Amino acid sequence: MSENKKNPFNYEQIDEMLSSRIRLAVLALLAGCEEAEFTYIRDMVGASDGNLASHLRKLEDAAYVALDKRFLGRKPATFYRITTAGQSALLDYSRHLAELLSHTQKGGNP
């Protein structure tokens, strides 16, 4: 194992995809439900349509979310769900953050 893997403070260990507050909030929201429609995600996260769409595209490109387009009545709607890779990334991120924060309890000594 490399020295970087042993050092929880190495920034390269942190998933850059989740360093965005919007992307982190979206994944956390989706982790708690089966799926969510775009406008619901927008309203819960508090992002603009364009900003949210951009972040969802990045999550989709990273295979952290999957989408399904369908109609509600005659109106098109896009539903998102977290993927297995997204769930893993979110859990890894939260574990890493917990590990980092545990060092604050020890006075900063790893």
MMTF fields as JSON, N, C-alpha, C and O atoms, coordinates in Angstrom:
{
  "mmtfVersion": "1.0.0",
  "mmtfProducer": "UNKNOWN",
  "numBonds": 439,
  "numAtoms": 440,
  "numGroups": 110,
  "numChains": 1,
  "numModels": 1,
  "chainsPerModel": [1],
  "groupsPerChain": [110],
  "chainIdList": ["A"],
  "bondAtomList": [4, 2, 8, 6, 12, 10, 16, 14, 20, 18, 24, 22, 28, 26, 32, 30, 36, 34, 40, 38, 44, 42, 48, 46, 52, 50, 56, 54, 60, 58, 64, 62, 68, 66, 72, 70, 76, 74, 80, 78, 84, 82, 88, 86, 92, 90, 96, 94, 100, 98, 104, 102, 108, 106, 112, 110, 116, 114, 120, 118, 124, 122, 128, 126, 132, 130, 136, 134, 140, 138, 144, 142, 148, 146, 152, 150, 156, 154, 160, 158, 164, 162, 168, 166, 172, 170, 176, 174, 180, 178, 184, 182, 188, 186, 192, 190, 196, 194, 200, 198, 204, 202, 208, 206, 212, 210, 216, 214, 220, 218, 224, 222, 228, 226, 232, 230, 236, 234, 240, 238, 244, 242, 248, 246, 252, 250, 256, 254, 260, 258, 264, 262, 268, 266, 272, 270, 276, 274, 280, 278, 284, 282, 288, 286, 292, 290, 296, 294, 300, 298, 304, 302, 308, 306, 312, 310, 316, 314, 320, 318, 324, 322, 328, 326, 332, 330, 336, 334, 340, 338, 344, 342, 348, 346, 352, 350, 356, 354, 360, 358, 364, 362, 368, 366, 372, 370, 376, 374, 380, 378, 384, 382, 388, 386, 392, 390, 396, 394, 400, 398, 404, 402, 408, 406, 412, 410, 416, 414, 420, 418, 424, 422, 428, 426, 432, 430, 436, 434],
  "bondOrderList": [1, 1, 1, 1, 1, 1, 1, 1, 1, 1, 1, 1, 1, 1, 1, 1, 1, 1, 1, 1, 1, 1, 1, 1, 1, 1, 1, 1, 1, 1, 1, 1, 1, 1, 1, 1, 1, 1, 1, 1, 1, 1, 1, 1, 1, 1, 1, 1, 1, 1, 1, 1, 1, 1, 1, 1, 1, 1, 1, 1, 1, 1, 1, 1, 1, 1, 1, 1, 1, 1, 1, 1, 1, 1, 1, 1, 1, 1, 1, 1, 1, 1, 1, 1, 1, 1, 1, 1, 1, 1, 1, 1, 1, 1, 1, 1, 1, 1, 1, 1, 1, 1, 1, 1, 1, 1, 1, 1, 1],
  "groupList": [{"groupName": "MET", "atomNameList": ["N", "CA", "C", "O"], "elementList": ["N", "C", "C", "O"], "formalChargeList": [0, 0, 0, 0], "bondAtomList": [1, 0, 2, 1, 3, 2], "bondOrderList": [1, 1, 2], "singleLetterCode": "M", "chemCompType": "L-PEPTIDE LINKING"}, {"groupName": "SER", "atomNameList": ["N", "CA", "C", "O"], "elementList": ["N", "C", "C", "O"], "formalChargeList": [0, 0, 0, 0], "bondAtomList": [1, 0, 2, 1, 3, 2], "bondOrderList": [1, 1, 2], "singleLetterCode": "S", "chemCompType": "L-PEPTIDE LINKING"}, {"groupName": "GLU", "atomNameList": ["N", "CA", "C", "O"], "elementList": ["N", "C", "C", "O"], "formalChargeList": [0, 0, 0, 0], "bondAtomList": [1, 0, 2, 1, 3, 2], "bondOrderList": [1, 1, 2], "singleLetterCode": "E", "chemCompType": "L-PEPTIDE LINKING"}, {"groupName": "ASN", "atomNameList": ["N", "CA", "C", "O"], "elementList": ["N", "C", "C", "O"], "formalChargeList": [0, 0, 0, 0], "bondAtomList": [1, 0, 2, 1, 3, 2], "bondOrderList": [1, 1, 2], "singleLetterCode": "N", "chemCompType": "L-PEPTIDE LINKING"}, {"groupName": "LYS", "atomNameList": ["N", "CA", "C", "O"], "elementList": ["N", "C", "C", "O"], "formalChargeList": [0, 0, 0, 0], "bondAtomList": [1, 0, 2, 1, 3, 2], "bondOrderList": [1, 1, 2], "singleLetterCode": "K", "chemCompType": "L-PEPTIDE LINKING"}, {"groupName": "PRO", "atomNameList": ["N", "CA", "C", "O"], "elementList": ["N", "C", "C", "O"], "formalChargeList": [0, 0, 0, 0], "bondAtomList": [1, 0, 2, 1, 3, 2], "bondOrderList": [1, 1, 2], "singleLetterCode": "P", "chemCompType": "L-PEPTIDE LINKING"}, {"groupName": "PHE", "atomNameList": ["N", "CA", "C", "O"], "elementList": ["N", "C", "C", "O"], "formalChargeList": [0, 0, 0, 0], "bondAtomList": [1, 0, 2, 1, 3, 2], "bondOrderList": [1, 1, 2], "singleLetterCode": "F", "chemCompType": "L-PEPTIDE LINKING"}, {"groupName": "TYR", "atomNameList": ["N", "CA", "C", "O"], "elementList": ["N", "C", "C", "O"], "formalChargeList": [0, 0, 0, 0], "bondAtomList": [1, 0, 2, 1, 3, 2], "bondOrderList": [1, 1, 2], "singleLetterCode": "Y", "chemCompType": "L-PEPTIDE LINKING"}, {"groupName": "GLN", "atomNameList": ["N", "CA", "C", "O"], "elementList": ["N", "C", "C", "O"], "formalChargeList": [0, 0, 0, 0], "bondAtomList": [1, 0, 2, 1, 3, 2], "bondOrderList": [1, 1, 2], "singleLetterCode": "Q", "chemCompType": "L-PEPTIDE LINKING"}, {"groupName": "ILE", "atomNameList": ["N", "CA", "C", "O"], "elementList": ["N", "C", "C", "O"], "formalChargeList": [0, 0, 0, 0], "bondAtomList": [1, 0, 2, 1, 3, 2], "bondOrderList": [1, 1, 2], "singleLetterCode": "I", "chemCompType": "L-PEPTIDE LINKING"}, {"groupName": "ASP", "atomNameList": ["N", "CA", "C", "O"], "elementList": ["N", "C", "C", "O"], "formalChargeList": [0, 0, 0, 0], "bondAtomList": [1, 0, 2, 1, 3, 2], "bondOrderList": [1, 1, 2], "singleLetterCode": "D", "chemCompType": "L-PEPTIDE LINKING"}, {"groupName": "LEU", "atomNameList": ["N", "CA", "C", "O"], "elementList": ["N", "C", "C", "O"], "formalChargeList": [0, 0, 0, 0], "bondAtomList": [1, 0, 2, 1, 3, 2], "bondOrderList": [1, 1, 2], "singleLetterCode": "L", "chemCompType": "L-PEPTIDE LINKING"}, {"groupName": "ARG", "atomNameList": ["N", "CA", "C", "O"], "elementList": ["N", "C", "C", "O"], "formalChargeList": [0, 0, 0, 0], "bondAtomList": [1, 0, 2, 1, 3, 2], "bondOrderList": [1, 1, 2], "singleLetterCode": "R", "chemCompType": "L-PEPTIDE LINKING"}, {"groupName": "ALA", "atomNameList": ["N", "CA", "C", "O"], "elementList": ["N", "C", "C", "O"], "formalChargeList": [0, 0, 0, 0], "bondAtomList": [1, 0, 2, 1, 3, 2], "bondOrderList": [1, 1, 2], "singleLetterCode": "A", "chemCompType": "L-PEPTIDE LINKING"}, {"groupName": "VAL", "atomNameList": ["N", "CA", "C", "O"], "elementList": ["N", "C", "C", "O"], "formalChargeList": [0, 0, 0, 0], "bondAtomList": [1, 0, 2, 1, 3, 2], "bondOrderList": [1, 1, 2], "singleLetterCode": "V", "chemCompType": "L-PEPTIDE LINKING"}, {"groupName": "GLY", "atomNameList": ["N", "CA", "C", "O"], "elementList": ["N", "C", "C", "O"], "formalChargeList": [0, 0, 0, 0], "bondAtomList": [1, 0, 2, 1, 3, 2], "bondOrderList": [1, 1, 2], "singleLetterCode": "G", "chemCompType": "PEPTIDE LINKING"}, {"groupName": "CYS", "atomNameList": ["N", "CA", "C", "O"], "elementList": ["N", "C", "C", "O"], "formalChargeList": [0, 0, 0, 0], "bondAtomList": [1, 0, 2, 1, 3, 2], "bondOrderList": [1, 1, 2], "singleLetterCode": "C", "chemCompType": "L-PEPTIDE LINKING"}, {"groupName": "THR", "atomNameList": ["N", "CA", "C", "O"], "elementList": ["N", "C", "C", "O"], "formalChargeList": [0, 0, 0, 0], "bondAtomList": [1, 0, 2, 1, 3, 2], "bondOrderList": [1, 1, 2], "singleLetterCode": "T", "chemCompType": "L-PEPTIDE LINKING"}, {"groupName": "HIS", "atomNameList": ["N", "CA", "C", "O"], "elementList": ["N", "C", "C", "O"], "formalChargeList": [0, 0, 0, 0], "bondAtomList": [1, 0, 2, 1, 3, 2], "bondOrderList": [1, 1, 2], "singleLetterCode": "H", "chemCompType": "L-PEPTIDE LINKING"}],
  "groupTypeList": [0, 1, 2, 3, 4, 4, 3, 5, 6, 3, 7, 2, 8, 9, 10, 2, 0, 11, 1, 1, 12, 9, 12, 11, 13, 14, 11, 13, 11, 11, 13, 15, 16, 2, 2, 13, 2, 6, 17, 7, 9, 12, 10, 0, 14, 15, 13, 1, 10, 15, 3, 11, 13, 1, 18, 11, 12, 4, 11, 2, 10, 13, 13, 7, 14, 13, 11, 10, 4, 12, 6, 11, 15, 12, 4, 5, 13, 17, 6, 7, 12, 9, 17, 17, 13, 15, 8, 1, 13, 11, 11, 10, 7, 1, 12, 18, 11, 13, 2, 11, 11, 1, 18, 17, 8, 4, 15, 15, 3, 5],
  "groupIdList": [1, 2, 3, 4, 5, 6, 7, 8, 9, 10, 11, 12, 13, 14, 15, 16, 17, 18, 19, 20, 21, 22, 23, 24, 25, 26, 27, 28, 29, 30, 31, 32, 33, 34, 35, 36, 37, 38, 39, 40, 41, 42, 43, 44, 45, 46, 47, 48, 49, 50, 51, 52, 53, 54, 55, 56, 57, 58, 59, 60, 61, 62, 63, 64, 65, 66, 67, 68, 69, 70, 71, 72, 73, 74, 75, 76, 77, 78, 79, 80, 81, 82, 83, 84, 85, 86, 87, 88, 89, 90, 91, 92, 93, 94, 95, 96, 97, 98, 99, 100, 101, 102, 103, 104, 105, 106, 107, 108, 109, 110],
  "secStructList": [7, 7, 2, 2, 2, 2, 7, 6, 6, 7, 4, 4, 4, 1, 7, 4, 4, 4, 4, 1, 2, 2, 2, 2, 2, 2, 2, 2, 2, 2, 2, 6, 1, 1, 7, 3, 3, 2, 2, 2, 2, 2, 2, 2, 2, 6, 7, 7, 2, 2, 2, 2, 2, 2, 2, 2, 2, 2, 2, 2, 2, 6, 6, 1, 3, 3, 3, 3, 3, 3, 3, 3, 6, 6, 3, 3, 3, 3, 3, 3, 3, 3, 7, 2, 2, 2, 2, 2, 2, 2, 2, 2, 2, 2, 2, 2, 2, 2, 2, 2, 2, 2, 2, 2, 2, 6, 6, 6, 7, 7],
  "xCoordList": [0.845, 0.0, 0.888, 1.868, 0.564, 1.384, 1.169, 0.183, 2.104, 2.014, 0.765, 0.167, 0.353, -0.85, -2.091, -2.989, -2.159, -3.321, -3.407, -4.506, -2.296, -2.272, -2.573, -2.89, -2.484, -2.636, -4.043, -4.329, -4.932, -6.303, -6.401, -7.443, -5.336, -5.353, -4.989, -5.108, -4.55, -4.176, -5.434, -6.367, -5.445, -6.634, -7.016, -8.177, -6.057, -6.357, -7.249, -7.811, -7.383, -8.243, -9.722, -10.592, -10.007, -11.374, -11.971, -11.379, -13.143, -13.825, -14.205, -15.079, -13.544, -13.78, -15.212, -15.744, -15.831, -17.209, -18.14, -19.142, -17.812, -18.669, -18.197, -18.749, -17.193, -16.747, -17.705, -17.619, -18.611, -19.646, -20.795, -21.293, -21.212, -22.319, -23.602, -24.373, -23.828, -25.048, -25.015, -25.997, -23.903, -23.828, -23.921, -24.553, -23.298, -23.385, -24.826, -25.313, -25.503, -26.889, -27.797, -28.687, -27.58, -28.39, -28.209, -29.19, -26.963, -26.738, -27.331, -27.908, -27.196, -27.776, -29.296, -29.903, -29.904, -31.353, -31.772, -32.7, -31.091, -31.445, -31.158, -31.801, -30.206, -29.906, -31.063, -31.186, -31.904, -33.013, -34.339, -35.367, -34.332, -35.587, -35.305, -34.16, -36.358, -36.205, -35.831, -34.948, -36.516, -36.237, -36.863, -37.702, -36.448, -37.008, -37.066, -36.174, -38.113, -38.312, -37.489, -37.257, -37.05, -36.152, -36.635, -35.857, -37.901, -38.367, -38.371, -38.147, -38.621, -38.551, -37.113, -36.875, -36.166, -34.748, -34.375, -33.739, -34.773, -34.477, -35.002, -34.288, -36.253, -36.861, -36.206, -36.007, -35.873, -35.247, -33.817, -33.398, -33.08, -31.672, -31.546, -30.597, -32.505, -32.476, -31.637, -31.196, -31.409, -30.598, -31.499, -32.685, -30.929, -31.667, -31.735, -30.953, -32.666, -32.807, -31.49, -31.047, -30.874, -29.647, -28.494, -27.753, -28.342, -27.254, -27.449, -26.503, -28.669, -28.946, -28.743, -28.148, -29.227, -29.074, -27.598, -27.226, -26.763, -25.333, -24.717, -23.92, -25.084, -24.545, -25.082, -24.35, -26.351, -26.905, -26.22, -26.004, -25.881, -25.169, -23.807, -23.393, -23.112, -21.811, -21.958, -21.152, -22.991, -23.238, -23.601, -23.206, -24.344, -24.705, -23.462, -23.276, -22.614, -21.377, -20.462, -19.737, -20.499, -19.693, -20.377, -19.827, -21.568, -22.377, -22.839, -23.07, -22.975, -23.474, -24.994, -25.613, -25.598, -27.056, -27.467, -26.695, -28.692, -29.288, -30.598, -31.225, -31.005, -32.24, -33.21, -32.837, -34.471, -35.545, -36.499, -37.055, -36.686, -37.601, -38.927, -38.99, -39.978, -41.308, -42.314, -41.951, -43.556, -44.597, -45.46, -45.795, -45.808, -46.818, -48.018, -48.056, -48.985, -50.064, -49.494, -48.997, -49.564, -48.973, -47.686, -47.111, -47.25, -46.076, -44.835, -44.863, -43.745, -42.518, -41.909, -41.964, -41.341, -40.695, -39.454, -39.412, -38.453, -37.216, -37.039, -37.054, -36.872, -36.679, -35.249, -34.676, -34.678, -33.307, -33.298, -34.134, -32.328, -32.109, -30.605, -29.831, -30.213, -28.794, -28.435, -29.229, -27.262, -26.787, -25.986, -25.71, -25.628, -24.777, -23.441, -22.914, -22.906, -21.639, -21.817, -20.926, -22.951, -23.227, -23.373, -22.886, -24.049, -24.19, -22.833, -22.546, -21.997, -20.644, -19.826, -19.15, -19.896, -19.138, -19.589, -18.76, -20.889, -21.417, -20.972, -20.571, -21.039, -20.589, -19.089, -18.656, -18.297, -16.848, -16.533, -15.675, -17.231, -17.02, -17.352, -16.596, -18.485, -18.88, -17.913, -17.606, -17.435, -16.443, -15.146, -14.546, -14.725, -13.486, -13.637, -12.738, -14.769, -15.015, -15.027, -14.46, -15.665, -15.685, -14.27, -13.923, -13.457, -12.07, -11.303, -10.559, -11.487, -10.82, -11.247, -10.415, -12.538, -13.052, -12.654, -12.552, -12.43, -12.016, -10.665, -10.367, -9.852, -8.533, -8.646, -7.728, -9.739, -9.909, -10.149, -9.819, -10.725, -10.957, -9.641, -9.56, -8.619, -7.329, -6.316, -5.117, -6.805, -5.879, -5.113, -4.069, -5.603, -4.97, -3.858, -3.244, -3.57, -2.505, -3.069, -3.917, -2.609, -3.101, -2.734, -3.088],
  "yCoordList": [-1.178, 0.0, 1.239, 1.293, 2.224, 3.426, 4.287, 4.132, 5.194, 6.121, 6.984, 7.33, 7.346, 8.154, 7.441, 8.088, 6.118, 5.35, 5.336, 5.239, 5.43, 5.396, 6.759, 6.842, 7.808, 9.163, 9.674, 10.017, 9.739, 10.173, 11.65, 12.094, 12.403, 13.827, 14.115, 15.253, 13.104, 13.293, 13.642, 12.843, 14.837, 15.311, 14.43, 14.414, 13.702, 12.828, 11.658, 10.985, 11.414, 10.343, 10.74, 9.876, 12.018, 12.516, 12.563, 13.126, 11.968, 11.918, 13.339, 13.963, 13.83, 15.203, 15.396, 16.504, 14.342, 14.441, 14.88, 15.552, 14.505, 14.843, 16.082, 16.419, 16.756, 17.994, 19.149, 20.205, 18.944, 19.936, 19.769, 18.66, 20.857, 20.796, 20.314, 19.563, 20.742, 20.338, 18.847, 18.148, 18.35, 16.924, 16.059, 15.003, 16.499, 15.763, 15.741, 14.695, 16.876, 16.948, 16.077, 15.405, 16.082, 15.268, 13.784, 13.049, 13.343, 11.922, 11.532, 10.453, 12.394, 12.098, 12.0, 11.113, 12.901, 12.867, 11.575, 10.898, 11.238, 10.044, 8.754, 7.733, 8.795, 7.606, 7.258, 6.118, 8.233, 8.015, 7.714, 7.64, 7.54, 7.245, 6.351, 6.185, 5.793, 4.91, 5.716, 5.326, 6.84, 7.749, 9.096, 9.201, 10.113, 11.449, 12.179, 12.049, 12.935, 13.71, 14.992, 15.52, 15.487, 16.634, 17.819, 18.391, 18.194, 19.391, 19.19, 20.139, 17.969, 17.672, 17.84, 18.461, 17.29, 17.427, 18.904, 19.37, 19.635, 21.07, 21.798, 22.588, 21.527, 22.217, 21.841, 22.699, 20.583, 20.129, 20.651, 21.036, 20.659, 21.078, 22.6, 23.159, 23.267, 24.725, 25.28, 26.428, 24.487, 24.918, 25.407, 25.078, 26.184, 26.6, 25.418, 24.473, 25.48, 24.405, 24.128, 22.983, 25.179, 25.014, 24.477, 23.605, 24.997, 24.553, 23.095, 22.308, 22.735, 21.353, 20.415, 19.348, 20.799, 19.965, 19.694, 18.578, 20.711, 20.553, 19.556, 18.703, 19.664, 18.762, 17.34, 16.371, 17.215, 15.881, 15.209, 13.997, 15.994, 15.438, 14.9, 13.831, 15.637, 15.17, 13.88, 12.96, 13.821, 12.599, 11.439, 10.298, 11.735, 10.709, 10.229, 9.027, 11.163, 10.797, 9.939, 9.085, 10.17, 9.381, 8.066, 7.27, 7.841, 6.64, 6.572, 5.485, 7.728, 7.792, 7.889, 7.519, 8.385, 8.421, 7.907, 7.949, 7.425, 7.01, 7.763, 8.126, 7.994, 8.736, 7.937, 7.02, 8.309, 7.685, 8.801, 9.494, 8.972, 10.003, 9.342, 8.333, 9.933, 9.431, 10.571, 11.7, 10.273, 11.292, 11.128, 10.016, 12.26, 12.322, 12.991, 14.211, 12.186, 12.705, 12.996, 12.096, 14.245, 14.648, 15.441, 15.934, 15.551, 16.379, 15.494, 14.533, 15.82, 15.033, 15.266, 16.373, 14.224, 14.311, 13.434, 12.398, 13.859, 13.097, 12.67, 13.493, 11.372, 10.795, 10.309, 9.764, 10.511, 10.106, 9.126, 9.189, 8.21, 7.29, 7.133, 7.272, 6.849, 6.617, 5.21, 4.283, 5.053, 3.742, 3.079, 3.688, 1.844, 1.14, 1.867, 1.996, 2.335, 3.085, 4.384, 4.781, 5.036, 6.262, 6.004, 6.78, 4.909, 4.544, 4.26, 4.686, 3.536, 3.235, 4.499, 4.665, 5.385, 6.632, 7.467, 8.039, 7.536, 8.312, 7.704, 8.431, 6.388, 5.731, 5.918, 6.209, 5.753, 5.96, 7.389, 7.622, 8.339, 9.749, 10.005, 10.677, 9.467, 9.708, 9.03, 9.585, 7.844, 7.17, 7.964, 8.122, 8.46, 9.239, 10.518, 10.886, 11.182, 12.4, 12.092, 12.849, 10.995, 10.595, 10.33, 10.697, 9.687, 9.426, 10.731, 10.897, 11.653, 12.951, 13.658, 14.195, 13.652, 14.347, 13.655, 14.305, 12.359, 11.66, 12.154, 12.09, 12.643, 13.159, 14.492, 14.867, 15.209, 16.465, 16.157, 16.968, 14.988, 14.571, 14.218, 14.232, 13.903, 13.468, 14.617, 14.398, 15.828, 16.951, 17.085, 17.736, 16.481, 16.627, 15.647, 15.701, 14.741, 13.767, 12.521, 11.854, 12.181, 10.985, 9.704, 8.621],
  "zCoordList": [0.0, 0.0, 0.0, 0.743, -0.814, -0.892, 0.339, 1.06, 0.569, 1.703, 1.593, 2.612, 0.356, 0.162, 0.68, 1.218, 0.529, 0.983, 2.506, 3.052, 3.196, 4.652, 5.26, 6.447, 4.491, 4.996, 4.701, 3.554, 5.692, 5.443, 5.054, 4.572, 5.258, 4.934, 3.482, 3.029, 2.756, 1.36, 0.562, 0.473, -0.012, -0.721, -1.906, -2.316, -2.456, -3.592, -3.193, -4.057, -1.903, -1.404, -1.418, -1.314, -1.543, -1.475, -2.877, -3.798, -3.026, -4.322, -4.736, -4.134, -5.759, -6.22, -6.712, -6.644, -7.2, -7.673, -6.543, -6.788, -5.314, -4.18, -3.43, -2.383, -3.951, -3.309, -3.598, -2.972, -4.543, -4.835, -3.85, -3.653, -3.238, -2.283, -2.952, -2.355, -4.18, -4.888, -5.187, -4.939, -5.715, -6.045, -4.793, -4.812, -3.715, -2.457, -1.948, -1.519, -1.992, -1.539, -2.399, -1.877, -3.703, -4.613, -4.3, -4.194, -4.151, -3.863, -2.518, -2.385, -1.524, -0.212, -0.309, 0.292, -1.056, -1.256, -1.953, -1.51, -3.035, -3.792, -3.024, -3.267, -2.109, -1.311, -0.383, 0.063, -0.097, 0.816, 0.148, 0.82, -1.161, -1.861, -3.068, -3.487, -3.602, -4.764, -6.01, -6.773, -6.201, -7.317, -6.983, -6.088, -7.705, -7.505, -8.835, -9.673, -9.011, -10.234, -10.151, -9.063, -11.3, -11.383, -10.553, -9.79, -10.69, -9.979, -8.468, -7.715, -8.022, -6.589, -6.097, -5.06, -6.839, -6.476, -6.441, -5.495, -7.475, -7.553, -6.321, -5.704, -5.972, -4.84, -3.519, -2.659, -3.353, -2.105, -1.958, -0.867, -3.058, -3.023, -3.049, -2.498, -3.689, -3.751, -4.88, -4.818, -5.909, -7.048, -8.179, -8.229, -9.073, -10.267, -11.236, -11.129, -12.172, -13.16, -13.884, -13.967, -14.404, -15.184, -14.36, -14.812, -13.154, -12.287, -11.891, -11.924, -11.518, -11.144, -12.328, -12.176, -13.496, -14.691, -14.974, -15.335, -14.812, -15.044, -14.055, -14.446, -12.794, -11.781, -11.946, -11.741, -12.314, -12.55, -13.732, -13.723, -14.745, -15.901, -15.476, -15.923, -14.618, -14.128, -13.325, -13.461, -12.488, -11.725, -12.648, -12.408, -13.687, -14.666, -15.412, -15.601, -15.834, -16.54, -15.673, -16.182, -14.362, -13.42, -13.051, -12.29, -13.587, -13.316, -11.867, -11.338, -11.223, -9.846, -9.805, -8.807, -10.885, -10.988, -12.359, -13.317, -12.428, -13.7, -13.84, -12.845, -15.071, -15.285, -16.111, -16.842, -15.978, -16.726, -17.137, -16.285, -18.441, -18.944, -19.267, -19.969, -18.741, -19.036, -18.918, -18.584, -19.188, -19.152, -17.912, -17.504, -17.327, -16.273, -16.92, -17.079, -17.287, -18.113, -19.482, -20.159, -19.89, -21.179, -21.015, -21.985, -19.774, -19.484, -19.305, -18.537, -20.015, -19.848, -18.461, -17.925, -17.9, -16.594, -16.597, -17.26, -15.855, -15.746, -14.291, -13.376, -14.105, -12.78, -12.648, -13.591, -11.471, -11.191, -10.036, -9.135, -10.083, -8.979, -8.791, -9.738, -7.587, -7.304, -7.765, -7.61, -8.321, -8.773, -7.649, -6.615, -7.877, -6.911, -6.758, -5.652, -7.877, -7.823, -7.03, -6.278, -7.197, -6.454, -4.966, -4.144, -4.618, -3.203, -2.586, -1.467, -3.326, -2.85, -2.654, -1.639, -3.633, -3.554, -2.358, -1.65, -2.135, -1.009, 0.319, 1.228, 0.437, 1.672, 1.889, 3.004, 0.836, 0.947, 1.366, 2.218, 0.764, 1.083, 2.554, 3.255, 3.022, 4.415, 5.384, 6.438, 5.039, 5.888, 5.948, 7.011, 4.792, 4.751, 5.577, 6.332, 5.428, 6.199, 7.693, 8.482, 8.091, 9.5, 10.009, 11.131, 9.165, 9.564, 9.741, 10.708, 8.804, 8.937, 10.215, 10.947, 10.476, 11.653, 12.948, 13.988, 12.9, 14.111, 14.591, 15.784, 13.682, 14.063, 14.795, 15.524, 14.62, 15.368, 16.838, 17.704, 17.128, 18.504, 19.213, 20.441, 18.415, 18.959, 18.954, 19.125, 18.758, 18.745, 17.451, 17.423, 16.366, 15.057, 14.79, 13.725, 15.726, 15.501, 14.854, 15.446, 13.621, 12.945, 13.647, 13.181]
}
